């Protein structure tokens, strides 16, 4: 048995021979030099070829024939071309007795050409492709990919290329390399960095810069006219301009530079997967985001005129489970998107939804909104989720926080799409709603139609959430095979209930007080003998042990961590875990919901009353106080300078008087200090007494001194004196 077989490749040096046929009867083997395009099959003795193979004179390897492709995957024109070519050479190539003979080949080609079925070149092409392609029918498939010299730029000639233009205009020029260079320059100057400029503007700029001459007029104006070489042929069309712009420039890179990387990725990115693929089950990943609702609300303050005040648009925060699309937390309020509002939405995740809905006047069962599970990850949109405030939530609750890149809202498309669903649910029915995209100048201002307050609108949002969670069918939800077998409909509640035992397992729900405390703002304060100081506000603690610690610190200043709610600065919570080891206060603190090691400190009004104010209001009050004092600082400085000047003047006058005295020694100057001070004191007493009673003391020679009475007046500051005895007065006066 021979070791040679069809489609075996024999290689030696630079020669590669393909085995086309093995004839054991005639002891011949048909070979073809596949490395030489002009070679034809030839016959060689079988024994000699086998001997060379056994002596390793040839390197043997199999030739891969043309890939087997089903006819259904091929265009009909390709199949017709293949079958026609194969039928032309079929009778010759299948007759192996004569197929590899040169004389037989010449006779076959001559007969085909004489019949007019094909030319000699066509027959030769089909035979070469069949033998070199593994002698299978698909080797004769057309090779249109090789047509037209792909990738080779052609030099323009005199003849006009491209589709003819409409009659009545110039034929248009052939596009030259200089024209294509001008196209690229115009794009870089006017289109790449200018978002307001489209391709039409860029084309016009190109014609103005490179295809026109500017003609100055006598009156100082100018006009444009085509250059001489383009008056007969015309200028390139806009379609030609756009074709070469997309061909010469990387259109993807051009659009990315024009729109920016973030906008381009968000609008033109490839959508190869869904967000569900990144979540293994309910509670794995939550997304949180906020938006300004397109509805105007009124005030709900008490009184007959409470609803007359229009307040504007509220902000809604939504937290959604990525796997089940279940809305697990919500907050509607007047706070701008910030941690102050986000903490309310996160706290709502762990609230008892029955009690939450009851506070709004809505009765539900626990099965309608069974979401109180702690998530593994919360995905936010930077901003408040990138601040230092979520650190306590991460440390205390074990929830990881992730953030999307800037301007990439598509990375959390689950929660973004819920906003559209919620707004679409109430916008047609709630007065005061409006659509930014449909607002036209002259339309009635929808804000004047507002009738709802914040609580009434909150009820509508919760009703829409309950509908979404319990009845909304999610279109094109990527259900797994297990969900389909279990008959789970694409409704958030059903997906949640199926996924909890099947994917997520038992849930861990921390106590709501622990959650709220973990969401409080965190900062540092200082403590010393005066108590706790935070934001220039003093706080005190009634616990005797903590107060004694403040006293033992003396005047040393120590920094401690605190937690607080910036909406009311009456109380802050002091972290004393590193300072207090064992104390009875720890057990009592657990009863009021504080974690172990934290102490509540109340605001002290000794240095300013800032009770019931928010952090911003406190800062505003302190700013107002500073501005009031600032207005008097200039007068203070001027008056201080005047005081210093008067002091200098008085000192100078005293020095001048001292210069007039005789010179004394130091001992003489310090002699009799006590005696001199007693005499000076007696003189000052008489002077002070005279000045003190000068306004009502009678003088010698005054009439009716015996009957002296205090003058009558209605001034309460003037009081009556008792009668004065003349002899006593004279004796005191003479003394």
Secondary structure, DSSP 8 states (H G I E B T S, - for coil): --S--TTEEEEETTEEEEEEEEETTTTEEEEEETT-TT---EEEEHHHHHHHHHTT-SEEEE---S----GGGS-HHHHHHHHHHHHHHHHHHT-TTTTT-HHHHHHHHHHHHHHTSS-HHHHHHHHHHHHHTTSSGGGGS--GGGTT-TT------SS--SS---TTS-------HHHHHHHHHHHHHHTSS-TT--HHHHHHHHHHHHSEEEEE-TTS-EEEEE-GGGTTT----HHHHHHHHHHHTTHHHHHHHHH-HHHHHHHH----S-GGGG-SSTTSEEEEEEEEEEEEEE---SSTTGGG-EEEEEEEEEEEETTT--EEEEEEES--SSHHHHHHHHHHHHS-HHHHHHHTT----GGGS------SEEEE-SGGGGSSTHHHHHHHH--EEEE--TT-GGGGHHHHHHHHHHHHHHTTTSTTB--GGG--TTS--GGGG----HHHHHHHHHHHHHHHHHH-B-TT----HHHHHHT--SBHHHHHHHHIIIII-S-----HHHHHHHHSEEEEEEEETTEEEETTEEEE---HHHHHHHHHTTT--EEEEEEE-TT-TTEEEEE-TTT-SS-HHHHHHHHTT--TTEEEEEE--TT---TT--HHHHHHHHHHHHHHHHTTHHHHHHHHHHHHHHHHHHHHHHHHHHHHS----HHHHTTTHHHHHHHHHHHHHHHHHHHHSTTT---TT-TT-TT------S-TT--------HHHHHHHHH-
